[in-house]
């Protein structure tokens, strides 16, 4: 019978391939396939479903194998591991390929969308920029740590460290002056490099319509918008906004049993870089909102909506919505209903 499902365990040099027919019988088992021979081997197979773990090089191979007419599906490695028949103790390339082949045929399996070359290239800009930011932070902390040995204790703020460290150079002995001077020069070089990559990101944001649309939301700037577009691609892969939040690891983990619901902290299961950008943006919005007040019309609309959804009046008053004035009912039942809801919030 013809092969209908194939699992490929990828690596750097040697790959394992496992193929089964419609009845689930093994028709192809090759635990060692050289990198240069994999494409030719798959090209000889009839169009089938190919499963690959979403790891290094997976998107490249997915695009290449799709060019041969196959349907390629990527899966998170942690979702494949339960299908390994030999368990944790029997892990090897052949067992992994068989587990991938089994997992890709499951109806409830969640798959990773294949990224285009352009998406990956744009993500490279973000990865490189984040690497420079991390290196700059390390250099600044190194300056603080070394100066502390000479009794110069500096705060965490980067700009203060730059200024104060430069002012203390002449007070440092011999090699101390040399080392701190070199570190300050390295920080300056990293500042320039990060500025160049910021310009690249601004250019990407201007050229991307989805990024421009995302930037209309509060707390989302050029970096977050371009990172979202490059990482997620087609957001229609998610059934709802909560599913997207779960994918990012922003929902609480569940430890429920015996009919009792126990929720812990957020799972942090997704992309840490993307999650961090969104959290920073949300904090910026909250900090800005602390110094702003809602317009009377907006406050009335918020009170009406919250009250209609069962929010207690005392909680609305504590949140600062108790000072809103009733709107004119204009002789309509809708207007009188709004007045009653606002009065309820005030009391």
FIGUGU-672870 format. One line per 8 residues: number of its first residue (from 1); their letters; for each residue x, y, z of C-alpha. Coordinates in Angstrom, 3 decimals. Example, Ala and Ser with C-alpha at 12.3 -4.5 7.8 and 13.67 -1.06 7.14 Angstrom:
# FIGUGU-672870
1	AS	12.300 -4.500 7.800; 13.670 -1.060 7.140 $
This chain:
# FIGUGU-672870
1	XXXXXXXX	0.000 0.000 0.000; 1.082 3.596 -0.618; 2.610 5.673 2.145; 0.148 8.306 3.422; 1.868 9.626 6.566; 5.546 10.333 7.234; 7.337 11.485 10.364; 10.777 13.097 10.101 $
9	XXXXXXXX	13.053 13.645 13.083; 15.317 16.500 12.014; 18.850 17.271 13.168; 21.932 18.998 11.765; 23.460 16.165 9.750; 21.500 12.910 10.192; 17.704 12.524 9.920; 15.308 9.694 10.768 $
17	XXXXXXXX	12.295 8.936 8.535; 9.251 6.824 9.432; 6.361 6.228 7.009; 3.102 4.274 7.322; 0.261 3.360 4.955; -3.452 3.968 5.403; -3.777 0.924 7.665; -0.983 2.175 9.935 $
25	XXXXXXXX	1.506 -0.471 8.805; 5.125 0.629 8.556; 6.227 0.961 4.935; 9.318 3.098 5.404; 11.797 3.070 8.251; 15.164 4.714 7.800; 16.825 5.736 11.087; 19.821 7.371 9.364 $
33	XXXXXXXX	19.408 9.610 6.347; 22.149 12.069 5.436; 21.098 15.686 5.147; 21.972 15.860 1.472; 19.828 12.804 0.637; 16.639 13.699 2.529; 15.121 15.919 -0.145; 15.661 13.272 -2.859 $
41	XXXXXXXX	14.141 10.549 -0.651; 10.973 12.549 0.047; 10.672 13.593 -3.606; 10.292 9.926 -4.581; 7.260 9.448 -2.308; 3.670 10.046 -3.478; 1.985 13.171 -2.039; 1.426 12.526 1.652 $
49	XXXXXXXX	1.178 14.190 5.067; 4.578 14.874 6.627; 5.045 15.728 10.283; 8.089 17.591 11.644; 8.855 18.948 15.085; 8.940 22.760 15.141; 12.619 23.210 15.933; 15.743 24.559 14.220 $
57	XXXXXXXX	15.439 24.351 10.432; 11.850 23.037 10.533; 10.376 25.930 8.561; 13.070 25.605 5.896; 12.359 21.903 5.438; 8.610 22.492 5.478; 8.882 24.928 2.577; 11.213 22.634 0.643 $
65	XXXXXXXX	9.041 19.533 1.102; 5.885 21.462 0.233; 7.529 22.226 -3.116; 7.426 18.445 -3.808; 3.635 18.412 -3.394; 3.471 17.154 0.204; 1.355 18.528 3.049; 3.784 19.471 5.824 $
73	XXXXXXXX	2.625 20.045 9.403; 4.809 21.332 12.220; 4.205 20.426 15.871; 5.634 21.544 19.182; 8.068 18.886 20.495; 6.315 18.744 23.873; 3.095 17.664 22.129; 4.896 14.863 20.301 $
81	XXXXXXXX	6.697 13.337 23.300; 3.601 11.513 24.736; 3.330 9.478 21.513; 6.800 7.936 21.878; 6.071 4.256 22.480; 9.328 3.630 24.317; 8.739 6.475 26.785; 11.446 8.718 28.190 $
89	XXXXXXXX	13.970 5.903 28.643; 13.856 4.759 25.037; 14.479 8.058 23.280; 16.349 7.792 19.972; 15.991 9.211 16.468; 13.968 6.273 15.113; 11.562 6.349 18.073; 11.158 10.111 17.691 $
97	XXXXXXXX	10.336 9.774 13.978; 7.718 7.104 14.760; 6.200 9.340 17.469; 6.027 12.270 15.028; 4.346 10.047 12.451; 1.766 8.976 15.033; 1.162 12.490 16.407; 0.649 14.210 13.042 $
105	XXXXXXXX	-2.395 12.040 12.338; -4.228 12.964 15.539; -7.406 14.954 14.958; -6.945 17.180 18.008; -3.257 17.934 17.452; -2.334 21.638 17.393; -0.005 22.627 14.564; 2.471 25.457 14.040 $
113	XXXXXXXX	1.941 27.544 10.873; 4.855 27.391 8.446; 6.695 30.712 8.289; 7.717 32.310 5.024; 11.301 33.367 4.318; 10.264 37.004 4.724; 8.778 36.311 8.162; 11.954 34.601 9.301 $
121	XXXXXXXX	14.123 37.398 7.918; 12.105 40.000 9.825; 12.340 37.912 12.995; 16.124 37.853 12.568; 16.118 41.641 12.953; 14.323 41.320 16.288; 16.567 38.499 17.509; 19.726 40.413 16.629 $
129	XXXXXXXX	18.450 43.627 18.214; 17.477 41.808 21.409; 20.950 40.263 21.511; 22.550 43.714 21.320; 20.224 45.004 24.056; 21.188 42.065 26.290; 24.887 42.666 25.610; 24.502 46.355 26.455 $
137	XXXXXXXX	22.730 45.557 29.717; 25.505 43.102 30.613; 28.192 45.698 29.858; 26.466 48.342 32.004; 26.071 45.903 34.893; 29.743 44.953 34.512; 30.688 48.615 34.835; 28.577 48.940 37.999 $
145	XXXXXXXX	30.088 45.809 39.519; 33.692 46.798 38.795; 33.270 50.359 40.036; 31.679 49.081 43.239; 35.062 47.489 44.061; 36.458 51.032 44.251; 33.632 52.363 46.396; 31.686 53.888 43.505 $
153	XXXXXXXX	28.107 52.623 43.838; 25.881 53.560 40.898; 22.093 53.189 40.467; 20.456 50.908 37.931; 19.534 53.652 35.482; 21.693 53.225 32.382; 22.038 56.924 31.582; 23.299 57.671 35.091 $
161	XXXXXXXX	25.842 54.838 34.855; 27.190 56.247 31.583; 27.522 59.754 32.966; 28.929 58.893 36.385; 31.344 56.229 35.094; 32.785 58.674 32.565; 33.224 61.247 35.334; 35.107 58.768 37.559 $
169	XXXXXXXX	37.597 57.622 34.907; 40.370 59.958 36.010; 40.056 58.762 39.625; 40.662 55.107 38.715; 44.139 53.568 38.887; 46.020 52.311 35.800; 44.251 49.316 34.359; 40.986 50.267 36.080 $
177	XXXXXXXX	40.827 53.377 33.922; 41.588 51.277 30.827; 38.909 48.657 31.527; 36.101 51.090 32.351; 37.003 53.215 29.333; 36.817 50.171 27.042; 33.491 49.126 28.525; 32.046 52.604 28.023 $
185	XXXXXXXX	33.273 52.512 24.435; 31.572 49.129 23.979; 28.314 50.494 25.397; 28.502 53.444 22.993; 29.071 51.062 20.069; 26.086 48.929 21.127; 23.937 52.073 21.398; 24.737 52.883 17.775 $
193	XXXXXXXX	24.043 49.330 16.634; 20.690 49.219 18.461; 19.790 52.561 16.891; 20.456 51.099 13.437; 18.186 48.132 14.135; 15.499 50.461 15.506; 15.603 52.203 12.128; 15.176 48.826 10.384 $
201	XXXXXXXX	12.141 48.078 12.549; 10.606 51.496 11.833; 11.032 50.799 8.118; 9.354 47.395 8.472; 6.461 48.954 10.379; 5.891 51.576 7.664; 5.846 48.904 4.946; 3.445 46.540 6.757 $
209	XXXXXXXX	-0.303 47.243 6.713; -1.030 44.706 9.535; 1.651 46.382 11.675; 0.074 49.789 11.038; -3.293 48.405 12.124; -1.828 46.907 15.303; -0.177 50.207 16.175; -3.632 51.794 16.455 $
217	XXXXXXXX	-4.012 49.891 19.738; -2.757 51.441 22.947; 0.492 49.947 24.215; 1.623 48.560 20.856; 4.451 50.361 19.085; 6.673 49.592 16.130; 8.736 46.879 17.840; 5.738 44.968 19.231 $
225	XXXXXXXX	3.680 45.316 16.047; 6.403 44.047 13.701; 7.293 41.225 16.102; 3.640 40.135 16.241; 3.259 40.162 12.472; 6.503 38.242 11.911; 5.851 35.675 14.653; 2.131 35.030 14.276 $
233	XXXXXXXX	1.640 35.587 10.560; -2.004 34.668 9.993; -3.843 35.376 13.251; -6.894 33.485 11.966; -5.116 30.325 13.130; -6.458 31.236 16.586; -10.122 30.666 17.339; -10.334 33.541 19.837 $
241	XXXXXXXX	-8.292 36.182 21.615; -8.127 33.971 24.706; -6.610 31.174 22.635; -3.967 33.639 21.476; -3.318 34.647 25.102; -2.980 30.977 26.064; -0.498 30.447 23.225; 1.568 33.329 24.602 $
249	XXXXXXXX	1.451 31.898 28.123; -0.560 34.795 29.579; -3.367 32.713 31.086; -3.198 31.066 34.536; -2.151 27.448 34.808; -4.776 25.035 36.099; -4.259 22.514 38.871; -7.866 21.417 39.298 $
257	XXXXXXXX	-9.069 18.097 40.668; -12.031 16.639 42.501; -14.363 19.361 41.285; -12.208 22.111 42.804; -10.761 24.758 40.524; -7.233 25.838 41.350; -5.574 28.509 39.239; -1.904 29.374 39.562 $
265	XXXXXXXX	0.307 31.985 37.940; 0.520 32.502 34.188; 1.941 29.532 32.323; 4.693 31.467 30.470; 4.441 28.759 27.832; 4.852 30.865 24.702; 7.348 33.230 23.128; 9.039 35.041 26.025 $
273	XXXXXXXX	10.180 37.938 23.805; 6.695 38.630 22.463; 5.080 38.201 25.866; 7.561 40.618 27.423; 6.847 43.275 24.788; 3.094 43.034 25.392; 3.502 43.190 29.176; 5.742 46.265 28.911 $
281	XXXXXXXX	3.188 47.909 26.617; 0.339 47.123 29.013; 2.256 48.612 31.933; 2.932 51.754 29.921; -0.793 52.125 29.207; -1.662 51.690 32.900; 0.964 54.219 33.968; -0.356 56.734 31.442 $
289	XXXXXXXX	-3.961 56.084 32.473; -3.155 56.866 36.116; -2.771 60.543 35.198; -5.853 60.764 32.985; -9.569 60.962 33.671; -12.384 59.674 31.506; -14.673 62.150 29.828; -18.185 62.345 31.289 $
297	XXXXXXXX	-19.714 60.644 28.266; -17.134 57.868 28.300; -17.499 57.342 32.059; -21.265 57.013 31.706; -20.846 54.422 28.970; -18.365 52.427 31.091; -20.662 52.511 34.131; -23.657 51.431 32.074 $
305	XXXXXXXX	-21.772 48.526 30.519; -20.245 47.321 33.786; -23.542 47.563 35.647; -25.339 45.659 32.906; -22.752 42.899 33.280; -23.288 42.524 37.019; -20.472 44.616 38.503; -21.422 45.719 42.016 $
313	XXXXXXXX	-22.134 49.432 42.531; -19.680 49.769 45.433; -16.864 48.446 43.250; -17.668 51.034 40.572; -17.644 53.814 43.150; -14.297 52.642 44.515; -12.915 52.657 40.986; -13.807 56.345 40.616 $
321	XXXXXXXX	-17.009 56.116 38.565; -19.314 57.417 41.299; -18.926 61.065 40.344; -20.573 60.751 36.947; -23.739 62.744 36.300; -26.961 61.268 34.935; -27.575 61.812 31.272; -30.752 63.489 30.088 $
329	XXXXXXXX	-33.379 60.846 29.443; -34.896 62.802 26.520; -38.211 61.224 27.366; -37.078 57.793 26.221; -37.085 54.546 28.153; -33.459 53.915 27.135; -32.344 57.244 28.564; -34.208 56.629 31.830 $
337	XXXXXXXX	-32.613 53.169 32.084; -29.153 54.712 31.687; -29.939 57.209 34.440; -30.987 54.422 36.771; -27.775 52.496 36.139; -25.610 55.563 36.776; -27.536 56.418 39.958; -27.060 52.824 41.099 $
345	XXX	-23.311 53.185 40.637; -23.311 56.388 42.679; -25.145 54.764 45.581 $
